[in-house]
Amino acid sequence: MSEIIVNGGKKLYGGISVQGAKNSVLPVLAATVLCENECVIHNCPALSDVNTSLKILKALGCTCQTEGNTVTVDSRGISGYKIPDTLMREMRSSVVFLGAIIGRCKKAVISSPGGCELGPRPIDLHLSALERMGVTVSEEHGYLICSAEKGLHGAEISLGFPSVGATENIILAAATAKGMTVIHGAAKEPEISDLADFLNSAGARIYGCGSDSIRIYGVERLSGTEHTIIPDRIAAATYMACAAVTGGKITLCNLMPSHMVSTLWVFREAGCDVELSGKSITLSAPKRLKRVPTVRSLVYPGFPTDAGPITVAMLTVAEGTSVFVENIFENRFRYVDELKRFGAKIKTEGKIAVTEGVKELSAADCRATDLRGGAAIVIAALAAGGESKIGDIHHIERGYDDIVSALRMLGADIKYSKD
Ligand code: UD1
Protein backbone atom coordinates (compact mmCIF):
# COMPACT_ATOMS: atom_id res chain seq x y z
CA MET A 1 0.00 0.00 0.00
CA SER A 2 1.32 3.41 -0.95
CA GLU A 3 1.79 6.33 1.45
CA ILE A 4 2.72 9.95 1.01
CA ILE A 5 5.71 11.16 3.03
CA VAL A 6 6.01 14.89 3.67
CA ASN A 7 8.90 16.76 5.22
CA GLY A 8 6.99 19.86 6.16
CA GLY A 9 7.89 23.40 7.07
CA LYS A 10 9.20 24.44 3.61
CA LYS A 11 7.78 27.53 1.92
CA LEU A 12 6.19 26.83 -1.45
CA TYR A 13 7.26 28.93 -4.43
CA GLY A 14 6.76 28.76 -8.18
CA GLY A 15 3.96 28.06 -10.60
CA ILE A 16 1.85 25.15 -11.84
CA SER A 17 -1.01 24.65 -14.24
CA VAL A 18 -4.23 23.48 -12.61
CA GLN A 19 -5.85 20.17 -13.67
CA GLY A 20 -9.23 19.80 -15.35
CA ALA A 21 -12.22 19.67 -13.02
CA LYS A 22 -13.12 16.32 -11.49
CA ASN A 23 -16.71 17.43 -10.96
CA SER A 24 -16.96 18.27 -14.66
CA VAL A 25 -15.15 15.40 -16.29
CA LEU A 26 -17.24 12.69 -14.57
CA PRO A 27 -20.66 13.93 -15.81
CA VAL A 28 -19.16 14.70 -19.25
CA LEU A 29 -17.85 11.12 -19.52
CA ALA A 30 -21.30 9.87 -18.52
CA ALA A 31 -22.80 12.12 -21.20
CA THR A 32 -20.75 10.43 -23.95
CA VAL A 33 -23.19 7.50 -23.56
CA LEU A 34 -25.80 9.71 -25.28
CA CYS A 35 -23.57 10.61 -28.24
CA GLU A 36 -23.86 8.34 -31.23
CA ASN A 37 -20.34 8.96 -32.48
CA GLU A 38 -16.80 9.59 -31.27
CA CYS A 39 -16.29 12.19 -28.49
CA VAL A 40 -12.86 13.67 -27.87
CA ILE A 41 -12.43 15.21 -24.41
CA HIS A 42 -9.37 17.32 -23.61
CA ASN A 43 -7.95 18.43 -20.25
CA CYS A 44 -9.07 15.21 -18.53
CA PRO A 45 -7.24 14.88 -15.22
CA ALA A 46 -5.59 11.52 -14.45
CA LEU A 47 -7.78 10.46 -11.52
CA SER A 48 -8.90 7.09 -10.24
CA ASP A 49 -12.51 8.33 -10.54
CA VAL A 50 -11.89 8.98 -14.25
CA ASN A 51 -10.54 5.42 -14.57
CA THR A 52 -13.67 4.11 -12.86
CA SER A 53 -15.85 6.09 -15.29
CA LEU A 54 -13.92 4.61 -18.22
CA LYS A 55 -14.43 1.12 -16.76
CA ILE A 56 -18.17 1.81 -16.56
CA LEU A 57 -18.20 3.00 -20.18
CA LYS A 58 -16.33 -0.15 -21.28
CA ALA A 59 -18.72 -2.34 -19.26
CA LEU A 60 -21.57 -0.73 -21.21
CA GLY A 61 -19.86 -1.60 -24.51
CA CYS A 62 -18.18 1.73 -25.34
CA THR A 63 -14.64 1.99 -26.69
CA CYS A 64 -12.33 4.31 -24.74
CA GLN A 65 -8.81 5.49 -25.43
CA THR A 66 -6.59 7.72 -23.32
CA GLU A 67 -3.64 9.66 -24.70
CA GLY A 68 -2.11 12.08 -22.23
CA ASN A 69 -4.95 14.27 -20.99
CA THR A 70 -7.21 13.47 -23.94
CA VAL A 71 -9.84 10.76 -23.71
CA THR A 72 -11.75 9.48 -26.72
CA VAL A 73 -15.03 7.64 -26.18
CA ASP A 74 -17.02 5.92 -28.90
CA SER A 75 -20.42 4.74 -27.70
CA ARG A 76 -21.70 3.45 -31.05
CA GLY A 77 -21.28 -0.13 -29.86
CA ILE A 78 -23.16 0.34 -26.60
CA SER A 79 -24.75 -2.94 -25.61
CA GLY A 80 -25.44 -2.78 -21.86
CA TYR A 81 -27.51 -0.73 -19.47
CA LYS A 82 -26.27 -2.09 -16.13
CA ILE A 83 -23.46 -0.58 -14.06
CA PRO A 84 -21.57 -3.42 -12.33
CA ASP A 85 -21.94 -3.32 -8.56
CA THR A 86 -18.16 -3.22 -7.95
CA LEU A 87 -17.84 -0.04 -10.04
CA MET A 88 -20.85 1.54 -8.35
CA ARG A 89 -19.15 0.90 -5.00
CA GLU A 90 -15.85 2.37 -6.23
CA MET A 91 -17.45 5.69 -7.02
CA ARG A 92 -20.76 6.83 -5.57
CA SER A 93 -20.97 9.63 -8.13
CA SER A 94 -21.46 6.95 -10.81
CA VAL A 95 -25.16 7.70 -10.16
CA VAL A 96 -24.74 10.46 -12.77
CA PHE A 97 -24.63 7.71 -15.42
CA LEU A 98 -28.28 7.00 -14.67
CA GLY A 99 -29.78 9.85 -16.73
CA ALA A 100 -27.46 9.16 -19.66
CA ILE A 101 -28.05 5.38 -19.78
CA ILE A 102 -31.81 5.71 -19.49
CA GLY A 103 -31.74 8.40 -22.20
CA ARG A 104 -29.85 6.16 -24.59
CA CYS A 105 -31.09 2.64 -23.70
CA LYS A 106 -34.54 3.39 -22.18
CA LYS A 107 -33.48 1.14 -19.34
CA ALA A 108 -30.84 1.36 -16.60
CA VAL A 109 -29.85 -0.83 -13.68
CA ILE A 110 -27.59 0.44 -10.92
CA SER A 111 -26.97 -0.74 -7.41
CA SER A 112 -28.43 1.51 -4.75
CA PRO A 113 -25.72 4.07 -3.88
CA GLY A 114 -26.62 4.16 -0.17
CA GLY A 115 -24.53 6.04 2.40
CA CYS A 116 -20.93 7.13 2.07
CA GLU A 117 -18.16 8.90 3.91
CA LEU A 118 -19.97 12.25 3.92
CA GLY A 119 -23.12 10.88 5.54
CA PRO A 120 -26.21 9.72 3.71
CA ARG A 121 -26.34 10.76 0.05
CA PRO A 122 -29.93 10.13 -0.99
CA ILE A 123 -31.01 10.22 -4.65
CA ASP A 124 -34.72 10.77 -4.11
CA LEU A 125 -34.63 14.04 -6.09
CA HIS A 126 -32.97 12.27 -9.05
CA LEU A 127 -35.53 9.47 -9.04
CA SER A 128 -38.67 11.55 -8.60
CA ALA A 129 -37.56 13.81 -11.47
CA LEU A 130 -36.96 10.81 -13.73
CA GLU A 131 -40.38 9.43 -12.78
CA ARG A 132 -41.94 12.69 -13.94
CA MET A 133 -40.23 12.11 -17.27
CA GLY A 134 -41.81 8.69 -17.75
CA VAL A 135 -39.35 6.43 -15.94
CA THR A 136 -40.59 3.58 -13.74
CA VAL A 137 -38.29 2.91 -10.81
CA SER A 138 -38.29 -0.25 -8.72
CA GLU A 139 -35.84 -1.59 -6.17
CA GLU A 140 -34.98 -5.28 -6.13
CA HIS A 141 -32.27 -6.92 -4.01
CA GLY A 142 -30.35 -3.66 -3.62
CA TYR A 143 -30.59 -2.78 -7.30
CA LEU A 144 -32.50 0.14 -8.79
CA ILE A 145 -34.24 -0.89 -11.97
CA CYS A 146 -35.28 2.07 -14.10
CA SER A 147 -37.17 1.71 -17.34
CA ALA A 148 -38.95 3.98 -19.79
CA GLU A 149 -40.35 1.51 -22.31
CA LYS A 150 -42.39 4.17 -24.08
CA GLY A 151 -39.42 6.55 -24.09
CA LEU A 152 -38.75 9.65 -22.01
CA HIS A 153 -40.80 12.81 -22.27
CA GLY A 154 -40.11 16.37 -21.13
CA ALA A 155 -41.53 17.60 -17.82
CA GLU A 156 -41.65 20.63 -15.58
CA ILE A 157 -39.55 19.80 -12.53
CA SER A 158 -39.10 21.83 -9.34
CA LEU A 159 -36.16 20.81 -7.19
CA GLY A 160 -36.70 21.35 -3.46
CA PHE A 161 -32.90 21.70 -3.11
CA PRO A 162 -30.54 22.74 -5.94
CA SER A 163 -28.86 19.34 -6.06
CA VAL A 164 -25.86 19.21 -8.40
CA GLY A 165 -26.25 15.51 -9.17
CA ALA A 166 -30.01 15.69 -9.71
CA THR A 167 -29.67 18.70 -12.03
CA GLU A 168 -27.06 16.78 -14.06
CA ASN A 169 -29.16 13.62 -14.24
CA ILE A 170 -32.23 15.56 -15.39
CA ILE A 171 -30.22 17.40 -18.09
CA LEU A 172 -28.83 14.08 -19.32
CA ALA A 173 -32.21 12.37 -19.40
CA ALA A 174 -33.92 15.38 -21.00
CA ALA A 175 -31.34 15.97 -23.75
CA THR A 176 -32.93 13.35 -26.04
CA ALA A 177 -36.38 13.13 -24.41
CA LYS A 178 -39.49 14.05 -26.37
CA GLY A 179 -40.44 17.70 -25.81
CA MET A 180 -39.28 20.35 -23.39
CA THR A 181 -38.06 19.96 -19.81
CA VAL A 182 -37.81 22.87 -17.40
CA ILE A 183 -35.84 22.60 -14.15
CA HIS A 184 -36.87 25.16 -11.56
CA GLY A 185 -34.51 25.58 -8.61
CA ALA A 186 -31.61 24.09 -10.59
CA ALA A 187 -28.03 24.02 -9.29
CA LYS A 188 -25.85 26.78 -10.78
CA GLU A 189 -22.38 25.26 -10.40
CA PRO A 190 -19.95 25.97 -13.31
CA GLU A 191 -19.55 22.22 -13.81
CA ILE A 192 -23.23 22.07 -14.83
CA SER A 193 -22.64 24.74 -17.47
CA ASP A 194 -19.65 22.71 -18.69
CA LEU A 195 -21.83 19.61 -19.04
CA ALA A 196 -24.41 21.63 -20.99
CA ASP A 197 -21.67 23.14 -23.22
CA PHE A 198 -20.48 19.61 -24.00
CA LEU A 199 -23.99 18.38 -24.81
CA ASN A 200 -24.86 21.49 -26.84
CA SER A 201 -21.72 21.03 -28.93
CA ALA A 202 -23.03 17.50 -29.67
CA GLY A 203 -26.36 18.94 -30.85
CA ALA A 204 -28.39 19.31 -27.62
CA ARG A 205 -30.53 22.38 -26.93
CA ILE A 206 -29.98 23.34 -23.29
CA TYR A 207 -30.49 26.92 -22.15
CA GLY A 208 -30.22 28.86 -18.90
CA CYS A 209 -27.35 27.03 -17.15
CA GLY A 210 -25.85 29.24 -14.46
CA SER A 211 -29.35 30.45 -13.57
CA ASP A 212 -31.82 28.59 -11.40
CA SER A 213 -34.11 27.84 -14.33
CA ILE A 214 -32.82 25.52 -17.05
CA ARG A 215 -34.75 24.67 -20.23
CA ILE A 216 -33.93 21.61 -22.28
CA TYR A 217 -35.55 21.01 -25.67
CA GLY A 218 -35.13 17.30 -26.39
CA VAL A 219 -33.48 16.47 -29.73
CA GLU A 220 -33.72 13.23 -31.73
CA ARG A 221 -30.07 12.26 -31.33
CA LEU A 222 -26.66 13.60 -30.32
CA SER A 223 -23.56 13.35 -32.48
CA GLY A 224 -19.89 13.06 -31.55
CA THR A 225 -18.00 16.19 -30.51
CA GLU A 226 -14.79 17.64 -29.11
CA HIS A 227 -14.68 19.42 -25.75
CA THR A 228 -12.19 20.81 -23.22
CA ILE A 229 -12.96 20.35 -19.51
CA ILE A 230 -12.96 23.51 -17.36
CA PRO A 231 -10.26 24.00 -14.70
CA ASP A 232 -10.73 22.49 -11.24
CA ARG A 233 -11.62 25.28 -8.78
CA ILE A 234 -11.28 22.95 -5.78
CA ALA A 235 -7.81 21.68 -6.76
CA ALA A 236 -6.80 25.33 -7.28
CA ALA A 237 -8.04 26.26 -3.79
CA THR A 238 -6.14 23.27 -2.37
CA TYR A 239 -2.80 24.40 -3.85
CA MET A 240 -3.48 27.94 -2.64
CA ALA A 241 -4.04 26.65 0.89
CA CYS A 242 -0.81 24.61 0.65
CA ALA A 243 1.11 27.79 -0.18
CA ALA A 244 -0.76 29.83 2.45
CA VAL A 245 0.16 27.57 5.39
CA THR A 246 3.83 27.54 4.41
CA GLY A 247 4.10 31.33 4.05
CA GLY A 248 4.95 30.93 0.36
CA LYS A 249 4.08 32.57 -2.94
CA ILE A 250 2.71 30.61 -5.90
CA THR A 251 1.11 31.27 -9.26
CA LEU A 252 -1.58 28.97 -10.63
CA CYS A 253 -2.29 29.02 -14.37
CA ASN A 254 -5.13 27.64 -16.51
CA LEU A 255 -7.82 28.82 -14.10
CA MET A 256 -11.19 30.53 -14.23
CA PRO A 257 -10.91 33.03 -11.35
CA SER A 258 -14.57 34.00 -11.88
CA HIS A 259 -15.51 30.49 -10.62
CA MET A 260 -13.64 31.09 -7.38
CA VAL A 261 -15.01 34.36 -6.01
CA SER A 262 -16.17 33.02 -2.63
CA THR A 263 -12.98 30.97 -2.15
CA LEU A 264 -10.70 33.88 -3.01
CA TRP A 265 -12.55 35.97 -0.43
CA VAL A 266 -11.54 33.51 2.31
CA PHE A 267 -7.86 33.63 1.33
CA ARG A 268 -7.94 37.43 1.34
CA GLU A 269 -9.71 37.49 4.73
CA ALA A 270 -6.92 35.24 6.02
CA GLY A 271 -4.42 37.93 5.07
CA CYS A 272 -3.15 36.51 1.77
CA ASP A 273 -2.47 38.81 -1.13
CA VAL A 274 -4.36 37.35 -4.12
CA GLU A 275 -3.67 38.85 -7.54
CA LEU A 276 -5.62 37.91 -10.65
CA SER A 277 -4.26 38.18 -14.16
CA GLY A 278 -6.38 36.64 -16.92
CA LYS A 279 -6.39 32.90 -16.28
CA SER A 280 -3.76 33.07 -13.50
CA ILE A 281 -3.84 33.67 -9.78
CA THR A 282 -0.82 34.61 -7.66
CA LEU A 283 -1.11 34.07 -3.92
CA SER A 284 1.42 35.56 -1.48
CA ALA A 285 0.96 34.44 2.10
CA PRO A 286 1.53 36.71 5.09
CA LYS A 287 4.01 35.81 7.87
CA ARG A 288 1.09 34.54 9.95
CA LEU A 289 -2.41 33.86 8.63
CA LYS A 290 -5.32 35.74 10.20
CA ARG A 291 -8.44 34.12 11.55
CA VAL A 292 -11.57 34.13 9.39
CA PRO A 293 -14.42 34.61 11.88
CA THR A 294 -17.04 32.57 9.97
CA VAL A 295 -17.05 30.60 6.71
CA ARG A 296 -20.25 28.82 5.65
CA SER A 297 -20.53 26.27 2.86
CA LEU A 298 -23.41 27.03 0.53
CA VAL A 299 -24.56 26.16 -2.94
CA TYR A 300 -22.77 27.99 -5.78
CA PRO A 301 -21.90 30.86 -5.95
CA GLY A 302 -21.52 30.42 -2.17
CA PHE A 303 -18.48 28.85 -0.57
CA PRO A 304 -18.05 25.25 -1.86
CA THR A 305 -18.50 22.38 0.58
CA ASP A 306 -15.54 20.66 -1.12
CA ALA A 307 -13.25 23.51 -0.05
CA GLY A 308 -14.36 23.20 3.60
CA PRO A 309 -11.75 20.67 4.80
CA ILE A 310 -8.86 22.54 3.18
CA THR A 311 -10.04 25.80 4.73
CA VAL A 312 -10.30 24.27 8.20
CA ALA A 313 -6.77 22.84 7.75
CA MET A 314 -5.47 26.28 6.74
CA LEU A 315 -7.12 28.00 9.71
CA THR A 316 -5.48 25.62 12.20
CA VAL A 317 -2.35 27.80 11.91
CA ALA A 318 -4.10 31.19 11.70
CA GLU A 319 -3.96 33.65 14.56
CA GLY A 320 -7.18 33.43 16.61
CA THR A 321 -10.45 31.52 16.48
CA SER A 322 -12.30 30.70 13.24
CA VAL A 323 -15.64 29.00 12.71
CA PHE A 324 -16.61 26.79 9.75
CA VAL A 325 -20.26 25.87 9.21
CA GLU A 326 -20.93 22.90 6.89
CA ASN A 327 -24.39 23.33 5.42
CA ILE A 328 -24.42 20.75 2.59
CA PHE A 329 -23.39 17.40 4.06
CA GLU A 330 -23.76 15.77 7.45
CA ASN A 331 -20.71 14.03 8.81
CA ARG A 332 -18.09 15.94 6.84
CA PHE A 333 -15.69 16.39 9.78
CA ARG A 334 -14.11 12.94 9.93
CA TYR A 335 -10.75 14.42 8.94
CA VAL A 336 -10.73 16.62 12.04
CA ASP A 337 -9.45 13.81 14.30
CA GLU A 338 -6.56 13.33 11.87
CA LEU A 339 -5.74 17.07 11.93
CA LYS A 340 -5.64 16.89 15.73
CA ARG A 341 -2.73 14.45 15.45
CA PHE A 342 -0.68 17.39 14.11
CA GLY A 343 -1.55 19.43 17.22
CA ALA A 344 -4.44 21.31 15.63
CA LYS A 345 -7.05 22.61 18.08
CA ILE A 346 -10.47 22.01 16.61
CA LYS A 347 -13.83 21.37 18.25
CA THR A 348 -16.78 20.11 16.28
CA GLU A 349 -20.43 20.00 17.13
CA GLY A 350 -23.02 19.05 14.54
CA LYS A 351 -22.29 21.06 11.44
CA ILE A 352 -19.85 23.48 13.11
CA ALA A 353 -16.07 23.28 13.49
CA VAL A 354 -14.35 25.83 15.72
CA THR A 355 -10.63 26.18 15.10
CA GLU A 356 -8.32 27.87 17.55
CA GLY A 357 -5.19 28.61 15.54
CA VAL A 358 -1.85 27.36 16.87
CA LYS A 359 1.53 28.85 16.00
CA GLU A 360 2.98 25.59 14.77
CA LEU A 361 1.84 22.09 13.88
CA SER A 362 4.07 19.09 14.47
CA ALA A 363 4.57 16.12 12.15
CA ALA A 364 2.24 13.13 12.50
CA ASP A 365 1.39 9.74 11.03
CA CYS A 366 -2.18 9.76 9.83
CA ARG A 367 -4.53 8.63 7.09
CA ALA A 368 -6.77 10.22 4.52
CA THR A 369 -10.39 9.76 5.61
CA ASP A 370 -11.95 10.85 2.30
CA LEU A 371 -10.97 12.85 -0.77
CA ARG A 372 -11.05 16.45 0.50
CA GLY A 373 -10.26 15.38 4.06
CA GLY A 374 -7.12 13.79 2.58
CA ALA A 375 -6.20 17.09 0.95
CA ALA A 376 -6.66 18.81 4.33
CA ILE A 377 -4.17 16.38 5.85
CA VAL A 378 -1.60 17.08 3.10
CA ILE A 379 -1.95 20.80 3.94
CA ALA A 380 -1.34 20.14 7.65
CA ALA A 381 1.68 17.96 6.83
CA LEU A 382 3.19 20.73 4.66
CA ALA A 383 2.75 23.21 7.52
CA ALA A 384 4.17 20.89 10.20
CA GLY A 385 7.91 20.70 10.81
CA GLY A 386 9.36 17.16 10.47
CA GLU A 387 8.32 14.01 8.64
CA SER A 388 4.64 13.09 8.35
CA LYS A 389 3.25 9.93 6.80
CA ILE A 390 -0.18 9.85 5.18
CA GLY A 391 -1.91 6.51 4.54
CA ASP A 392 -5.05 5.57 2.59
CA ILE A 393 -4.01 7.91 -0.21
CA HIS A 394 -6.36 6.20 -2.65
CA HIS A 395 -8.93 8.71 -1.40
CA ILE A 396 -6.70 11.59 -2.55
CA GLU A 397 -6.02 9.92 -5.92
CA ARG A 398 -9.76 9.99 -6.64
CA GLY A 399 -9.63 13.74 -7.18
CA TYR A 400 -6.07 15.04 -7.51
CA ASP A 401 -3.95 14.45 -10.59
CA ASP A 402 -0.57 13.52 -9.07
CA ILE A 403 -0.64 15.92 -6.13
CA VAL A 404 2.86 14.80 -5.15
CA SER A 405 4.47 15.93 -8.43
CA ALA A 406 2.49 19.18 -8.40
CA LEU A 407 3.68 20.03 -4.89
CA ARG A 408 7.26 18.99 -5.68
CA MET A 409 7.21 21.47 -8.57
CA LEU A 410 6.34 24.11 -5.97
CA GLY A 411 9.34 23.09 -3.87
CA ALA A 412 7.67 20.81 -1.32
CA ASP A 413 9.63 17.90 0.13
CA ILE A 414 7.04 15.22 -0.58
CA LYS A 415 7.19 11.73 -2.08
CA TYR A 416 5.33 8.45 -2.41
CA SER A 417 6.58 5.46 -0.48
CA LYS A 418 5.72 1.93 -1.47
CA ASP A 419 5.47 -0.31 1.60
C1 UD1 B 1 -22.18 17.73 -3.94
C2 UD1 B 1 -21.95 19.22 -3.92
C3 UD1 B 1 -21.05 19.58 -5.06
C4 UD1 B 1 -19.78 18.75 -4.92
C5 UD1 B 1 -20.07 17.26 -4.88
C6 UD1 B 1 -18.83 16.43 -4.66
C7 UD1 B 1 -23.44 21.08 -3.40
C8 UD1 B 1 -24.82 21.61 -3.47
N1 UD1 B 1 -23.22 19.90 -3.99
O1 UD1 B 1 -22.81 17.38 -5.14
O2 UD1 B 1 -20.77 20.94 -5.06
O3 UD1 B 1 -18.92 19.04 -5.95
O4 UD1 B 1 -20.96 17.03 -3.82
O5 UD1 B 1 -18.39 16.48 -3.35
O6 UD1 B 1 -22.55 21.71 -2.87
N2 UD1 B 1 -29.87 15.56 -1.58
C9 UD1 B 1 -31.06 14.95 -1.26
N3 UD1 B 1 -31.67 14.18 -2.22
C10 UD1 B 1 -31.15 14.01 -3.46
C11 UD1 B 1 -29.95 14.64 -3.77
C12 UD1 B 1 -29.31 15.41 -2.80
O7 UD1 B 1 -31.55 15.06 -0.15
O8 UD1 B 1 -31.76 13.32 -4.29
C13 UD1 B 1 -29.15 16.36 -0.56
C14 UD1 B 1 -27.87 15.67 -0.07
O9 UD1 B 1 -28.12 14.80 0.97
C15 UD1 B 1 -27.02 16.84 0.35
C16 UD1 B 1 -27.40 17.92 -0.62
O10 UD1 B 1 -28.70 17.56 -1.13
O11 UD1 B 1 -27.35 17.26 1.64
C17 UD1 B 1 -26.35 18.13 -1.73
O12 UD1 B 1 -26.55 17.23 -2.66
P1 UD1 B 1 -26.05 17.27 -4.16
O13 UD1 B 1 -25.76 18.63 -4.65
O14 UD1 B 1 -27.01 16.44 -4.90
O15 UD1 B 1 -24.73 16.46 -4.00
P2 UD1 B 1 -23.75 16.08 -5.11
O16 UD1 B 1 -24.37 16.05 -6.44
O17 UD1 B 1 -23.02 14.91 -4.60
Residues whose N, C-alpha, C, O or C-beta is under 5 A from the ligand:
A	BS01	UD1	N23 P120 R121 P122 I123 D124 L125 H126 F161 P162 S163 V164 G165 A166 L298 V299 T305 D306 I328 F329
